[in-house]
Amino acid sequence: MSLSSTQQAPASNVLPLADIHLPAAPSWGLSLTGYGAIVCVLLLVIAIVWFMRRQRQKSVLKRIALQQLSQLTPQQTSDIARLLKQAALSHFPRERIASLHGLAWWHFIEQQLPVKKQANVHFSSRAEMLELALYGQQALSETNQQRFYDDVRYWLSHALPVKKVMATTSTKGHQHA
């Protein structure tokens, strides 16, 4: 063996390697699923904003009524009763409220509260006393003035804005009576 035979160069300098395949360049375009997800997210955001604005608009009248009540004193019984009637007229059909007076009015007001909260106001149990005070025949005591004021504030806070289920239930019950 000679040294020259071990140093023989191969016929070509190319190695037997496969070609290198690079991945495709990234695409910024989305698939149909990607566009669908974007549309769903946008619709969800629009629905949430719409719902929040609707709830805020419903509670505007409640806030106005509570603000007006805070400007009154418990001694202004007739003004408080007028505010209560105005708040009810702004949330319930005029046909249902306009004809109500006396005990029927106070029962109606109590029934508009959620069932669990109706025990916290005492309009109908004080109806006779309130009617005498509102028509100027007998003034309320200071304690009863404060109770009436607190009941009205409680009613405005918990009965408004009117829930649709409660409004339809009250309407059906009132029509059959």
Contacts in CASP RR format, 6 or more apart in sequence:
PFRMAT RR
TARGET T0000
AUTHOR 0000-0000-0000
METHOD contacts of the structure
MODEL  1
MSLSSTQQAPASNVLPLADIHLPAAPSWGLSLTGYGAIVCVLLLVIAIVW
FMRRQRQKSVLKRIALQQLSQLTPQQTSDIARLLKQAALSHFPRERIASL
HGLAWWHFIEQQLPVKKQANVHFSSRAEMLELALYGQQALSETNQQRFYD
DVRYWLSHALPVKKVMATTSTKGHQHA
30 38 0 8 1.000
58 161 0 8 1.000
59 160 0 8 1.000
59 161 0 8 1.000
61 87 0 8 1.000
61 90 0 8 1.000
61 91 0 8 1.000
61 160 0 8 1.000
61 161 0 8 1.000
62 87 0 8 1.000
62 156 0 8 1.000
62 157 0 8 1.000
62 160 0 8 1.000
62 161 0 8 1.000
65 83 0 8 1.000
65 86 0 8 1.000
65 87 0 8 1.000
65 90 0 8 1.000
65 156 0 8 1.000
65 160 0 8 1.000
66 153 0 8 1.000
66 156 0 8 1.000
66 157 0 8 1.000
68 83 0 8 1.000
69 80 0 8 1.000
69 83 0 8 1.000
69 149 0 8 1.000
69 152 0 8 1.000
69 153 0 8 1.000
69 156 0 8 1.000
72 79 0 8 1.000
72 80 0 8 1.000
72 83 0 8 1.000
72 149 0 8 1.000
73 149 0 8 1.000
74 80 0 8 1.000
74 142 0 8 1.000
74 145 0 8 1.000
74 146 0 8 1.000
74 148 0 8 1.000
74 149 0 8 1.000
75 142 0 8 1.000
75 145 0 8 1.000
77 130 0 8 1.000
77 133 0 8 1.000
77 134 0 8 1.000
77 139 0 8 1.000
77 140 0 8 1.000
77 145 0 8 1.000
77 148 0 8 1.000
78 134 0 8 1.000
80 148 0 8 1.000
80 149 0 8 1.000
80 152 0 8 1.000
81 130 0 8 1.000
81 134 0 8 1.000
81 152 0 8 1.000
83 152 0 8 1.000
84 109 0 8 1.000
84 152 0 8 1.000
84 155 0 8 1.000
84 156 0 8 1.000
85 97 0 8 1.000
87 156 0 8 1.000
87 160 0 8 1.000
88 97 0 8 1.000
88 108 0 8 1.000
88 109 0 8 1.000
88 112 0 8 1.000
89 97 0 8 1.000
89 98 0 8 1.000
91 160 0 8 1.000
91 161 0 8 1.000
91 162 0 8 1.000
92 112 0 8 1.000
92 162 0 8 1.000
92 167 0 8 1.000
93 171 0 8 1.000
96 108 0 8 1.000
96 171 0 8 1.000
96 174 0 8 1.000
97 108 0 8 1.000
100 108 0 8 1.000
102 127 0 8 1.000
102 131 0 8 1.000
103 124 0 8 1.000
103 127 0 8 1.000
106 123 0 8 1.000
106 124 0 8 1.000
106 126 0 8 1.000
106 127 0 8 1.000
106 130 0 8 1.000
107 123 0 8 1.000
107 124 0 8 1.000
108 170 0 8 1.000
108 174 0 8 1.000
109 121 0 8 1.000
109 123 0 8 1.000
109 155 0 8 1.000
109 159 0 8 1.000
110 118 0 8 1.000
110 121 0 8 1.000
110 123 0 8 1.000
110 124 0 8 1.000
111 118 0 8 1.000
111 170 0 8 1.000
112 155 0 8 1.000
112 159 0 8 1.000
112 162 0 8 1.000
112 166 0 8 1.000
112 170 0 8 1.000
113 120 0 8 1.000
113 121 0 8 1.000
113 155 0 8 1.000
113 158 0 8 1.000
113 159 0 8 1.000
114 158 0 8 1.000
114 159 0 8 1.000
114 163 0 8 1.000
114 166 0 8 1.000
117 154 0 8 1.000
117 158 0 8 1.000
120 154 0 8 1.000
121 151 0 8 1.000
121 154 0 8 1.000
121 155 0 8 1.000
122 147 0 8 1.000
122 151 0 8 1.000
123 130 0 8 1.000
123 151 0 8 1.000
123 155 0 8 1.000
126 144 0 8 1.000
126 147 0 8 1.000
126 148 0 8 1.000
129 138 0 8 1.000
129 140 0 8 1.000
129 144 0 8 1.000
130 140 0 8 1.000
130 148 0 8 1.000
132 138 0 8 1.000
133 139 0 8 1.000
133 140 0 8 1.000
133 144 0 8 1.000
140 148 0 8 1.000
END
